[in-house]
Amino acid sequence: MGFRCGIVGLPNVGKSTLFNALTETQAAQAANYPFCTIEPNVGQVGVPDPRLDQLAAIASSQKIIPTQLGFVDIAGLVRGASKGEGLGNQFLGNIREVDAIVHVLRCFENVDIQHVDNKIDPISDAETVETELMLSDLESLEKRVPAAQKKATQGDKEARITAAVLGQALDLLREGKPARLTKPKDEEEARVFKQAQLLTAKPVLYVCNVEEEAAATGNAFSERVFAKAKAEGAQAVIVSAAIESELVGMDPEERMVFLEELGLHETGLARIIRSGYELLHLLTFFTVGPKEARAWTVHKGDKAPDAAGEIHSDMQRGFIRAETIAFDDYVALKGENGAKDAGKLRQEGKEYVVQDGDVLHFKFNV
């Protein structure tokens, strides 16, 4: 399973610079003027996971294939986007297609880089974007909810579910709160809520783009963003897009030396991915053999047949069982044979809930 994160923010906050660095491309033109990014740029990034290298070394795998994370660099937003100002309609449409929002906030001073509001205030910037998303959702639900309520009075079961869960979302939006605070009471309401594709229902990761000197510790601007994220139950990370740009092209050893000199232990990409996984409730399982060691992504709570389906639909359809080894056992016992001899290779059925780090081999018949 790949998942796509839309990188959003006001113009000139460092979105395209961050996108270029994260995807190690120059696909997005980074320039010091608004609307530099017009069409959304899309980049696929291999998710770094040191466990995959360990497994490949033990199995002498010829290829190592990480799971993929998609980043979409979306055009900068301005006030009035919900009414079509700037590139508003396109911006909102692009957000609707992603799984999560990576909200880049400018947390650095630089007189050479223009700010659309001529001030540095990441909280105000965040509220500008959030307001436009809420206004768009509000306009949508103020049409849909009354229509559903009318049908519900006529005995329409689906309309009754829609009126209940989207009515709750509408009340939140009228209070100035995002729709993601809606609490569906059952699976039917959860399904309807998901199908509504509300912009403010998407999980948000705030990325504090700081100057190089603040990359390890943050600054006063990022402290305010972290406080906001904590109050919302959201995620936040500190990244210096300038540093990430410098890392592009370095070999792994050079990167680590450079990062250590700055007081860092990992790249901004790694921090964003880890936070993104937590945000979307994802986990990784592995398939390992002499030809390849490969990482795959599923949602927490997914069962063994769901994981099999990530590899091929036939595996899910004809699922029989999953031979399962925990990552720590695979490493400690030097591979599949050692795990089998020690009784650590388990035969799991259709109800088995996949755990992070599981090494799986599926038996199926179609």
C-alpha positions in Angstrom: 0.0 0.0 0.0 1.4 3.4 -0.9 0.0 6.5 0.7 0.1 10.1 -0.6 0.8 13.1 1.5 -0.1 16.5 0.1 2.5 19.2 1.0 0.5 22.4 1.5 1.1 25.9 2.9 1.1 29.5 2.0 3.4 30.7 -0.9 7.1 30.9 -0.1 7.1 28.8 3.1 9.6 26.3 1.6 7.1 23.7 0.2 8.8 23.1 -3.1 12.3 23.3 -1.6 11.2 20.6 0.9 9.6 18.5 -1.9 12.8 18.7 -4.0 14.9 17.6 -1.1 12.5 14.8 0.1 12.2 13.3 -3.4 15.8 14.1 -4.3 14.6 15.6 -7.6 14.3 19.0 -9.0 10.8 18.3 -10.2 9.4 21.3 -8.5 10.8 24.6 -9.4 11.7 26.4 -6.2 11.6 30.2 -6.7 11.0 33.3 -4.6 7.5 34.3 -5.8 3.9 33.1 -5.2 2.3 30.3 -7.3 5.7 29.0 -8.5 4.0 25.6 -8.2 0.9 25.5 -10.4 0.5 21.9 -11.4 1.0 19.5 -8.5 4.3 17.6 -8.7 4.3 14.0 -7.5 7.3 12.1 -6.2 7.6 8.6 -4.9 10.1 8.0 -2.1 11.5 4.7 -0.8 10.7 4.6 3.0 14.0 4.1 4.8 13.9 1.2 7.2 17.2 -0.3 8.6 15.3 -3.5 9.4 15.0 -4.3 5.7 18.8 -4.1 5.3 19.3 -6.5 8.2 16.8 -9.0 6.8 18.4 -8.8 3.3 21.9 -9.4 4.8 20.7 -12.5 6.6 18.9 -14.0 3.6 21.6 -12.9 1.1 18.8 -11.2 -0.9 19.8 -10.0 -4.4 17.5 -7.0 -4.3 16.2 -4.7 -1.6 12.8 -3.1 -2.3 11.5 -0.6 0.3 7.8 0.4 0.5 6.9 3.7 -1.1 5.6 7.0 0.2 4.1 9.5 -2.2 4.5 13.3 -1.8 2.4 15.7 -3.8 3.6 19.3 -3.9 0.4 21.4 -4.1 0.1 25.0 -5.2 0.4 27.7 -2.5 -2.9 28.8 -1.0 -4.1 32.4 -0.3 -7.1 33.8 1.5 -10.3 33.4 -0.5 -9.3 30.0 -1.9 -12.6 28.5 -0.9 -14.2 31.1 -3.2 -11.8 30.4 -6.1 -9.2 33.1 -5.3 -5.7 32.5 -6.6 -5.5 28.9 -7.5 -8.1 28.0 -4.9 -10.4 25.5 -6.8 -7.4 23.6 -8.1 -5.7 23.6 -4.6 -8.8 22.3 -2.9 -9.3 19.6 -5.6 -5.7 18.4 -5.2 -6.0 18.1 -1.4 -9.1 16.0 -1.8 -7.0 13.3 -3.5 -4.4 12.8 -0.8 -4.5 10.7 2.4 -2.9 13.2 4.7 -1.9 16.8 4.7 1.7 17.8 5.4 1.3 21.4 6.4 4.6 23.3 6.0 4.9 26.4 8.2 7.6 29.1 7.9 9.4 29.2 11.2 12.4 31.3 10.1 13.4 34.9 9.5 14.9 35.9 6.1 14.5 39.4 4.7 15.5 38.0 1.2 12.5 35.7 1.0 9.1 37.4 0.6 6.2 36.4 2.8 2.8 36.8 1.3 1.6 38.7 4.4 4.9 40.5 5.1 5.1 38.9 8.6 6.4 35.7 10.1 3.6 34.1 12.1 3.3 30.3 11.6 0.1 30.1 13.7 -1.6 32.7 11.6 -0.4 31.0 8.4 -1.8 27.7 9.7 -5.2 29.3 10.5 -5.3 30.9 7.0 -5.1 27.5 5.4 -7.4 25.8 7.9 -10.0 28.5 7.5 -10.2 28.0 3.8 -10.5 24.2 4.1 -13.2 24.6 6.7 -15.1 27.2 4.6 -15.1 24.7 1.7 -16.4 21.9 3.8 -19.0 24.1 5.4 -20.3 25.2 2.0 -20.5 21.5 1.0 -22.3 20.3 4.1 -24.8 23.1 4.3 -26.2 21.8 1.1 -25.9 18.1 1.7 -27.1 17.8 5.3 -30.5 19.4 4.9 -31.1 17.3 1.8 -30.2 14.1 3.7 -32.4 15.2 6.7 -35.3 15.6 4.3 -34.8 12.1 2.8 -34.4 10.7 6.3 -37.9 11.8 7.3 -39.2 9.8 4.4 -37.6 6.6 5.8 -34.4 6.5 3.7 -31.9 4.5 5.9 -28.8 5.7 4.1 -30.0 9.3 4.3 -30.6 8.9 8.1 -27.0 7.7 8.5 -25.7 10.6 6.4 -27.7 13.2 8.2 -26.5 11.9 11.6 -22.7 11.7 11.0 -22.4 14.7 8.5 -24.7 16.7 10.7 -22.2 16.2 13.6 -19.4 17.4 11.2 -21.4 20.4 10.2 -21.9 21.4 13.9 -18.2 21.2 14.5 -17.4 23.3 11.4 -19.9 26.0 12.5 -18.0 26.1 15.8 -14.7 26.7 13.9 -13.5 23.1 14.5 -12.2 20.7 11.8 -14.4 17.7 10.7 -11.8 15.2 11.8 -13.1 15.6 15.4 -16.3 13.9 14.3 -16.9 10.6 16.1 -18.9 8.1 14.0 -20.8 5.8 16.3 -20.5 2.6 14.1 -19.0 1.2 10.9 -21.8 2.5 8.8 -21.3 6.0 9.9 -17.6 5.7 9.5 -18.1 4.5 5.9 -20.4 7.5 5.1 -18.0 9.9 6.8 -15.0 8.6 4.8 -17.0 8.7 1.5 -17.8 12.4 2.1 -14.1 13.3 1.4 -14.1 16.3 3.7 -10.9 18.3 3.5 -10.7 19.0 7.2 -11.3 15.3 8.0 -7.8 14.4 6.7 -5.0 14.0 9.3 -2.5 16.8 9.5 1.2 16.8 10.1 2.7 20.2 10.8 6.3 20.7 9.5 8.2 23.5 11.1 10.6 24.8 8.4 13.4 26.3 10.5 16.8 27.9 9.8 19.8 25.6 9.9 20.9 26.7 13.4 17.6 25.6 14.8 17.3 22.2 13.1 18.2 20.2 16.2 16.4 22.2 18.9 13.7 24.3 17.1 13.0 27.9 17.9 10.3 30.1 19.4 8.2 29.8 16.2 8.3 26.0 16.3 7.5 25.9 20.0 4.2 27.6 19.2 3.4 25.2 16.4 4.1 22.2 18.7 1.8 23.6 21.3 -0.9 24.0 18.7 -0.4 20.4 17.5 -0.6 19.1 21.0 -3.9 20.9 21.6 -5.4 19.4 18.5 -4.0 15.9 18.9 -2.0 16.4 15.7 1.6 15.7 14.9 4.5 18.1 14.4 8.1 17.8 13.3 11.1 20.2 12.9 12.8 20.2 9.5 15.2 22.6 7.8 14.5 22.4 4.1 17.8 24.1 3.5 19.7 21.3 5.2 17.6 18.6 3.4 18.6 20.3 0.1 22.3 20.0 1.1 21.9 16.3 1.8 20.8 15.6 -1.7 23.7 13.9 -3.6 25.7 13.0 -0.5 26.6 9.4 0.0 25.3 7.7 3.2 28.5 8.2 5.2 28.8 11.9 4.2 25.2 12.4 5.2 25.7 11.0 8.7 28.9 13.0 9.3 27.1 16.2 8.1 24.0 15.5 10.3 26.1 14.7 13.4 27.9 18.0 13.0 24.5 19.7 13.2 23.4 17.7 16.2 21.0 15.6 14.2 20.7 11.8 14.1 18.4 11.3 11.1 17.1 13.2 8.1 14.0 15.3 7.9 12.6 12.7 5.6 12.9 10.0 8.2 11.1 12.2 10.8 8.3 13.0 8.4 7.8 9.4 7.4 7.7 8.2 11.0 5.2 10.8 11.9 3.2 10.1 8.8 3.0 6.4 9.7 1.7 7.3 13.2 -0.7 9.8 11.7 -2.2 7.2 9.3 -2.0 4.2 11.7 0.3 2.2 9.4 2.8 -0.6 9.9 5.3 -2.5 7.9 5.7 -6.2 7.2 8.4 -8.0 5.2 8.8 -10.7 2.6 12.3 -12.1 2.5 14.1 -14.5 0.2 17.2 -15.0 -1.9 15.8 -13.0 -4.8 14.6 -10.0 -2.8 13.8 -8.6 0.6 10.8 -6.3 0.4 8.8 -4.0 2.7 5.1 -3.6 2.5 2.6 -1.3 4.3 -0.8 -2.1 5.8 -3.0 -0.4 8.3 -2.8 -1.3 12.0 -5.5 -3.9 12.6 -5.3 -5.4 9.2 -5.4 -9.2 9.1 -3.2 -11.7 7.3 -5.4 -11.9 4.1 -5.3 -8.1 3.8 -1.5 -8.2 3.9 -1.5 -11.0 1.3 -3.7 -8.8 -0.9 -1.1 -6.0 -0.9 1.2 -8.4 -2.8 -1.4 -9.8 -5.2 -5.2 -10.1 -5.2 -5.0 -13.8 -5.9 -3.1 -14.4 -2.7 -5.9 -12.7 -0.7 -8.6 -14.6 -2.6 -7.0 -18.0 -2.2 -5.4 -17.4 1.2 -4.7 -20.5 3.2 -2.3 -19.4 5.9 0.6 -17.2 6.7 4.0 -18.5 7.9 5.0 -15.8 10.4 8.3 -14.9 12.1 8.6 -11.9 14.3 11.4 -9.6 13.1 13.5 -9.9 16.4 13.3 -13.7 16.1 14.3 -13.7 12.5 17.4 -11.7 13.3 18.3 -13.4 16.5 18.0 -16.9 15.0 19.7 -15.9 11.7 16.8 -16.5 9.4 14.0 -18.8 8.5 15.7 -22.1 9.2 16.9 -21.0 12.6 13.4 -19.7 13.5 11.8 -22.9 12.4 14.2 -25.1 14.4 13.6 -22.9 17.5 9.8 -23.2 17.1 9.5 -19.5 16.3 7.9 -19.9 12.8 4.1 -19.8 13.4 1.3 -20.9 11.2 -1.4 -18.1 11.3 -4.8 -18.2 9.8 -7.3 -15.7 8.4 -8.0 -13.9 11.7 -4.4 -13.2 12.5 -3.7 -9.4 13.0 -0.4 -8.5 11.3 2.2 -7.0 13.7 4.8 -4.4 12.8 8.0 -6.1 11.6 6.4 -9.5 10.8 8.2 -11.6 8.2 5.5 -13.3 6.3 5.3 -16.1 3.7 1.8 -16.7 2.3 0.3 -20.1 1.3 -2.6 -19.7 -1.1 -4.5 -21.7 -3.7 -6.7 -20.3 -6.6 
